[in-house]
Amino acid sequence: MQFPTLQSLATTQVISLNEQASLAEALSLMNKHTIRSLLVNSSQGYRLLQTKDLMAFHLQGINFKVPLAQVLLPRALQLPPEVDVQEAIKLISLHQAEQVCLIDENEQLCGIVTYTDLVQNLDPDALAENQRLGDLLRGMQLLQVNKEMPINLVLGLMQRQDVNTALISEDRVPLGMLTLSDVMRLLDANLDLSSRVDTVMSSPVSTLSEYFSVRQAINNMREQGFKRLVVVNDANKVVGLIRQQDLVNLYYSQWFGLIKQQQQELLDSNQHLEQKEQAFTQLLEMLEFPVLLLNAKGELDQFNQAAQQIFAKEKLLSGVTLQRLMQDNPSAANAKDFFIKLDIGQASRAEVMFKSVTGHYQAYQLTARPLNSDASRGFMLLSFKPRQAIESTSSY
């Protein structure tokens, strides 16, 4: 199983701004393109301006006419475009970010990957159908506020709790939401933030049942273009909030787990095969007569020491065919039918002769047996059982 590369998921049309532009210009640009973060091209590289930074600057009383170069902004997370998504997930999860920039070998920006890009490329079928939202959200905290609470106070709570969403509810029944997108709109319109939060909240609230599966939640987010969904019980009481980040992290954690399991199974299988091969090699060496093992291509795979007595040692190389081993042997001409059956993986026998190191000819019964149980071509075991000794002066 392979992970897609970041380049294959990236948004290549990146909206950015020079650091000499003001906070107000950045806010207007973000509001115009409905984006929650903006790349700032500074003399120290790319910086990232997020809506939560604008909210913090407002609460600190910073004048939005100041240039971006005069406010403290974090460096944008960077990765090469050819790396796969698991590296992006690790990086943005570690830094609690929502995107990563793709910088090529020439230090040029070639795209960004956000959580939205990741959600749009998830395969919901890879998730367990029985994974329910209610189970996933158990124990997770959600900022819920009263509808009469002033907007400024809600923004302060969002900043202190480092959340992107405040849910306006009454007796745990959802009435509306205040998100960072709403905050950006309010700041850009220069509205009175001392008014009640229910006058500016996004309403009604889209909800999902706690009994919905994670698979259904992913499909819903992709179809509706939502970045978050409020999860409720049968009484329409709030259970929690599910975000894109939660679904992406869950999805890839399951994917990573599946790959880890497959890798362990492959390791166990390879170890088992290695043990079987070692046992087979030991068995070959216990045999006193020459034995060769040919692979499915008819090439030499293994042999025992006895085989070195009838074949030159330098010929017994991996990948050599039996025909190549016997090309200087006159008796090979009498084994044409044997070679034909060998090529198609059938059992066969032939009489062949070799001159021993003592100068005598030795007759062998050459037997080929397929090791696979089905009719497909597989490994062939060749044994050379001696018949009788013939004086070196004898002819064929």
N, C-alpha and C positions, 0 to 999 in steps of 0.2 A: 504494500500500500504506500502510495506516494502523496506528499502534501503539495498543493499548488504553490507556485512561486508568488512572491509579492507583486512582481511585475504583471502577472496575469490578472490580478485583482485590482490594480491601482487605478485611481482617478488621475488622469494625466493633465487635465486642465486645472491647474492649481492657482487659486486666488491668493495674491500676496501684496504686500505694501512695504515701501521703503521706511526706514526708521525715522526719517525726518517728517513723516506725516504725523498728524495729531491723533490723540485718542478719539476725539470726536469724529474725525475722518474714518478711522478704523471702525468705529461703532456703526457709522452710516453704511459703510461698505458691507459689513457683516450682516446688517439688517436687510440690505438690498438683496443680497444673495442667499439669505436665510441659512447662514452658517454659524456655528457656535465657536469656531476657532479660526484664526487667521495667521498665516506665516508672515513674519516680519524679517525683511532682508537687512541685516545689520552688518557693521564692519567686523563683528566677531562671529559671523555666520548666521544661520537661520535661528530666529527666536519664535516663540509661539505665544500669541495673545488669545486667551480664551474668555468666554463670556463671564466665567466666575472671577477672572481677574478684573474685568470691568466693574462687576458688582463690588468687589473688594475696594477698588479705587474710589468708587462712589461713596462707600461707607466711610472711607478714610478722608473724604472731603477733597480729593485731588481734582484740580481743575482739568477738564477734558480738552482744554486748548493746548496743553503741553504736548511736545513731540514724544513719540514712542521711545526715542533714544534716552529720555530722561526718567523712564519708569523701569523697574526691575522686572524682566520677563525671563522665564525659563528657556533653556536651549531646547530646540525641537529634537525629538528622538529621531535617530537616523539609522538606516540599515541599507546594505546594497540591494539592488532590485532583484538579484538572482537568488537570494535566500528564500527559504520556504516560510509558510505562515506560522509554523510553530515558534520560530524565532521572534516574530512580531508579537505573538500572544504572550510569550514570556516577558518581553521588554515592556509592553504597554501595561501588563498586569503588575509588574514590579513597580512601575512609576505611576500607576493609577492614571494613565493618560488615555486618550480616545483615538489617537492616530499616531502614525509613524511616517517620516519622510523617507523617500527613496533617493539616495545620492549615489551616482555612478562613480566609476573609477577616475573620471575627470573632475570630480567634485561638483558635478552639475545636478540640479534637482530634476528628477524625471517622473515624479508623481508622489501621491500620498495614499496611504491605506488607512481607512477608518474602521470603526466597529460596524458601521453601516455596510461597508464593502464586504466585510467578513460575513455578516448575517445574510446578505444577498447571495452568497456562494456556499452556504451550508446545505448539506444534504440531510433533511430531517429523517429520512429512512434509516440513517446510521444510528439514531437514538432509540433507546428502549421505549416501546409504546406505553409501558406501565409506569414511566417516570412522571409523576403528577406535580403540578405547580404548587399545590398545598404543601407537599412534602419538601419541595425544593426551598420554599420560602420560610419554613419553620425556623423561628429564632432570628430572622433577619429584621433589622430595625428600619422604620419608616417615619419620616417627619410628618406628623399630622398637626394641623393648626385650626383654630377657630375662625369662622368666617368674618367675625368682627375685628380681628387682629389687624393693626396697621401694616401696610406693605413694607415699610422700612424695618419693622421688627421681624417680619418674616424673612427678609433678606439677611438680617443679622443672624438669625437662627440657621439659615441655610449655609452661611459662611462658616459659622462655628462648628456645625456638624459635618461640614464638607460634603454636602449633598447637592445634587442638581435639580431636585424636585421637592416641592412642599405640597402635600395633599390637604386640601381644605375639606373637612368632614364635619358631620354633626352626628353624634352618637355612633361613630364609626361607619356611617353611611357616606360614601363619597359624593361631594358636591361639585368639586372642581380641582384644578391643579394650577400651580404656579411653577413654571419651568424656566430654565436659563434662557430659552427662546423668548418667553414672555418678558423676562428681565431686560433683555436686549431691546425689545420693542418699547418698554416703558422708559428706559434711559434715553433712547434715541428721540422719543416724543417729548422728553423733558416734563413728564407728568408729575403731579403732586403725589409723592410717595408716603404721605401721612394719611391718605385715605384708606378705607377698609379694603382688605385683600379680595373680598368677594366681588368688588366692582371691576377688577381687572383679571380675575382668574379665567382660565380656559375651561369652558363647560359646554355640554355635559362631558362626563368622564367615560371613556371607553373601558369596559371591564371584561374580564374573562373569569369563568368559574374555576374554583380551586381544583376541580376534578378534571380540568383539561390537561392533556398530556403536554410535555415539553415540545413534542413534535407539532402539535396543533398550535402552540404559542409561536413557534418559529414561522409556520405558514401564515399565521395571522399577521405577524409583524411585517413579513415580506409583502403580503398582499395589500395591507393598509398603509405601509410606510411608517409605522409607529416606531419610536425609539424606546418606548416603555409602555407597559400595560398594568392597570390596577387589577389585582386578583381579589375576588370576593367569594363569600360562602353562599349557601342557599338563601340566607336572609338578607343578602346584599350588603353584608358587613365586610369591611376591609380586612383582608388577610395579609396583604403585602403588595409590594410593587416589584414587577419583574422588568429588568432592563436588558438592552442588547448585550451589554457586557456579561451579564449573568448567563445568558443563553450561549454566547460564544465560548465563555470559559468552560461551561458544562459540556458543550459539544466536543470541544477539542480535548478536554480532560478524558472524556470517554474514548475519543479517537486515539489519544496517546496510550490509554490503558489497553485498548485493543491491539495496538501495534506492539506494545511491550509483551503482551501475552503471546502474540504470534512469534515474536523474536525468541521468547523463551521456549516455545514449542519447537521452533526451528533449531535452536541450540540443543535441546534434548534429542531431537531426531538426528542431528549431525553426530552427537556423541554416541548415540546408539549405533549409527552406521559405522562410525570409527571403531567401536568395539567389535562389531561383527567383522569388519575388514581385518582387524588385528587377529581375531580368532581364525579367520579364513587363511591368512598368511601363515600362521603357525601350523595349521593343518596341512597346507601345501608342503611346508618344509619337512613334515613328518613322513611324507611319501618318498619312497626310494626311487621311483621311476619318474621321468620328466613330465611336468605338467605345465600347461600354459592356460591363461585366462584371457579370452578376447572380449572386447566390449561390443556394443551394438553395431559399431562401424567395421567390425572385423579386425580391429587393431589391438596390439598387445597391451594388456592392462597389468597383469601380474605373472610371475613365474617363480619356480623354485630353483634351488641350487643344482638339482639333478639335471635341469634343462641346460645349464651351462656346459655340461659335459658333451652335449651333442650339437649345441649351437655356439658359435663364437660369442664371447661375452660382449664384444662391442656391438653385436647385432641385436642384442636383447634390450632394445630401447622402447620406451613408451611411444605408442602410435605406429609401430611397425606392424605390417600385416604378415600372416603366415606365408603367403605367396612370396613376399620379399625375403623372409627367413630361409625359404627353401629354394630360392632361385638358382643356386649352384648345385642343387642335389638332383642327380639324374633320375632318381625314382619319383620325383615330383611329376614327371610326364605321365606316369601310370596312375596318377591320383586325380585326374581331371574331374571325374564324377564326384569325388569327395569334395573338391573345391566348389563345385556348382552347388551342392547341398549346403556347404558351409556358408556360402554367400546369402542363402535364403533362410538360414537359421535352423536347418533340419539336422537331426542326428544322422551320423554316417561313420563308416570305417574305411580304412585303407592300409595297405602294407607299404612301409617305407624303410629305407636303410640309411645308416649313418656310419662314418668311419670314426672309431673311437680314438682316444689319445694314444693307445697302444698300437695302433696301426691295423686293427681288425675291424671288419664290418659287422655291424649289429643290426639285425632285423627287428623292426618294431611294428606292433599293431597300433595304428593311430586311430583314436576314437574321439569323436566330437559329440558332446551332449549339451543341449540348451538348458540353461539354468532357470529360465522363466517358465511359469506354468501355463501361460496362454500361448496363442499362436503368433504373437508379435515377436519381432526380432529383438533379442536381448543378449545377455552374456552367454558365451559358449565356453565350456570347459573342455580342453584338449589334453588327452593323456597319451603317452608313448610307452606302451608295455613291451619289454624286450622279448624276442622270439628265440633267436639262436645266434651264436658267434660265427663269423665267416672269415676266413683268412684274407688278408689284405690283397693277396694275388688273385682272388676270385673276381669274376666279373658279374655284372647284373644280368 
